[in-house]
Every structure is written in structure tokens, then in C-alpha cells.
Amino acid sequence: MKLDISRRDFLEDRLLAARSAREVLLVLVNESRQVLPHEFAVFLPSDHASDLELTFASIVGADKNAPCVQYLRRLERDWGSPGAPRTLRPSDVSHAMSREWSQWLPAQVLICPIFLRDGVLAGYLLLGRTQEWSDEDLTLARRLGKLGGAMLRTLRRPGFFKRMRGYFKISPAWVATLFLLGAGMLPVTSAVLGLGEVVPLEPTVVRSPVEGIVQSMAVKPFESVAAGDVLVVFEQLKVDNQILVARENLASAEEAVRQAQQGALSMNDSVLRLPELEVRREEARVELSYLTELKTRMNVVAQGSGIALVDDYPSWAGKSVGMGERLLTVAEPDRMEVKVWVPAADAGLLRLGDAVHLYLNMTPNTPIKATVRSIGYQPRESPKGVLAYEVLASVDQNVPEMRIGYFGTGRIFGEKMPLGFYLLRRPLAIARMWLGV
């Protein structure tokens, strides 16, 4: 019995020697094991003491959104509002809560409420173990809760508004008003968000040299190509038939000219028709030459090396295209820039030279840093169907995760402005439209 008293006295001395509310909570959950043996301990702060931290035994920096904490918060509604320490078992809660009990808690839980003062709850100290709690344990927990509450009341730091009210002797409403006015004057860096992507820098656009039907796309998206490689193949059956007809026409014209030249010695009519036949022969020769050259252009080849960027690759086979229509793009994989679609409502904050951060969807923790070099002069529809301005930015330093075609969220940092104006810029713009000023 003497050993228990000495341990209790030691625990009380540790609480009295605490220098902060955080230290009091750590003593309650970690060192209370000396007088109340347990396997699980946690302090759950109440809504009236939001400045107190959620504290687990042997854990630093507990997550308020952890599944265990969410379960304890739901369990808090089942145990009610006890004014003194009590025990809680799975049979004392609802069936839905008892099914999850074994995942998070031991079989026997002691709930010890800790009050800052009469009626003001600081939180609950939960101690769990497999053995039942005795009446002596409940008495000791009540004494521990009273001492812990007294120390928290002494060491707990008052909130900002309470300190301001104590200094200036003014009402909370005036303190809040002054605080908001002061915060509204703080200078902040304006920033706008938009859909961002990595695009090629100065790519080569390959357009259709003829009007016809695409037989096949000879390269796949992101496939490496070299100068002279075939990119697109057009249907050539029609041109082949036209070449056969042109060759027959040329042969007929040459035969007609030959016969006219032979008959020129004896027939005057042949001499008169010879210039006309020679013109027809030249027309047939020019037509054959044109069709032959046209056939060579039916295979579109790359003018330089790079990677092929093909939109909607499966749909190209059998597609009819006109002359000059865009087929694909060839770009150098190491030359990239950032494109950000900025909504038209935020375009007034854009300036050349602004800093840009692109957070890729695949690597959001490593932003791509760039600088605005071009701003579109008029908005157009973005890939998300929103009217937006196209902003191009030069990449300051490449990152290993960059690749053409990657999407993410672009953030453009602009000039400094008061926080209040930055937050109220859209409501003010709407008010101006309604008021006509």
C-alpha cells in the first residue's frame, strides 16, 4: 500500500511541476499508468477547449482525422455526459458501435471527465484495459481528473480575443471588427488557378499536302521519328488510276503527233493540225508529271527528328481531310513549356513575367516553376469547357517527372495587394455590374 501512495504522490508532483497544458496532458496519458495500469490511453478535448490538443499515449502529433479518433468521437455520443468517472463496456453502447469496439479499444474502458471549472468540460481521459475497473480505481481517477483540471485551468493560455478584450477593455464585437480591418490591410501576393499542362516548345505542325482519305497513321503517339520517316499514308488508288489514264493519253498524243509529222510531206491538212497535236501532247505530259508528283506527296514524311504527337489516334484511318488540315505535331521531347488556362474573370490579375507553379496530377508535391511569356489576347473555350485565356510560360528548370501531355493545376502569382481587396474582388465586380459604375 505504501508503494501505491508513493506512486500517486509522484504522479501528483509531476502534474504540479508541469509548465504547460500540453505537458499536463502528456503526464495524464503516459504516467497515469503507474497508479492506474492500462493498455490504452487518450485525451479527447471537448468543443469548449479547442486549444487543447488530442493526445494519445506514446504517440506524438495525433491525427484528428484518423479512423480511431473518428470512432471515439462517434462513441462519445453513446456514453452521454458523465459528471464523474465511469466504466464503459461494449454492452453499454449501440450494436453498430459494439461491432467495431474490438478494433480500437480493450474490453474495459474508464471514462474520466476533466473540468476546467464547474460545468465547463475540458475533455475526457480514456483509459482502457482487459481487467475490470474497481471502485478504488474510480476514486483515484476522480482525484486525478480534479488535479488535472486545476492544472489545465491554471496553465491554459487564453484565446486571442480574450487577451485583446482584457488589454483594451472593449467588447468582443469591436475586437473582431478591428482584427478583420487589420487583416484586410495585410499585403498578400495575388494568385489565380487554372487548368495547366506541359506542351511542346516551338513544335512542327504537319499538315495535309493533298486532299484525300488517310489510309493509315504510320506513327503512334509519342513514337520517336527521324527526318525522312513516313508519318501519314494516304489512299492512292484514285491517283494510280489517274496516272494510268494520263499515260494512255500521253501515248495517244505522241502517236498522233508522229503520224502528223509523217503525213506532213504529202498532206497539207497534217501540217495545219501539227501545232494543235503538239499542244495536246504537252498537256498530257504535264498532267502525267503532276499526278506523279502528287503520288509522291501521298506519303507524308518528317522534316526533322522528334516525337510524334497524334490526337485521337484510332480515328485517323479512313478519315477524309482537306488540303492544309492539321494531321499531327512533331516536337523535340526536351523542349517544353507550360500552358495554363486562366478563367476570364481572373485575367485582370495577369502580367508578363509573373511566376507560375504547375502542380502535376501525378507529382503534386514537386511543382514545375515557370515564368509567363505570353498571354492570349482573347478568351476561348478551354478543355474543361470554360471561357479562359491561354497563358504560356517558359520553364525555369526542368524536373524529371515532366513530359509533354501531362496535366495538372497551374498557379500564377501576381502583384501584391491588400487581403481584403483580393478576397472581395469578385463580389465588387458583380456589384459594379449591377450598379453600372
Buried (B, 14 or more C-beta within 10 A) or exposed (E): EEEEEEBBEEBBEBBEEBEEBEBBBBBBBBBBBBBBEBBBBBBBBBEEBEEBBBBBBEEEEBEEEBEBBEBBEBBBEEBEEEEEBBBBEBEEBEEEBBEBBEEBBBBBBBBBBBBBEEEEBBBBBBBBBEEEBEEEBBEBBBEBBEBBBBBBBEBBEEEEEEEBBEEEEEEEEEBEEEEEEEEBEEEBEBBBBBBBBBBBBEBBEBEBBBEBBBBEBBBEBBEEBEEEBEBBBBBBEEBEEBBEBBBEBBEEBBEBBEBBBEBBEEEEEBBEBBEEBBEBBEEBBEBBEEBEEBBEBBBBBBEEBBBBBBEEEEEBEEEEBEEEEEBBBBBBBEBBBBBBBBBBBBBEBBEEEBBBBBBBEEBEEEBBBBBBBEBBEEBEEBEEEBBBBBBBBBBEEEEEEBEBEBBBBBBBBBEEBBBBEBEEBEEEEEEEEEEEE
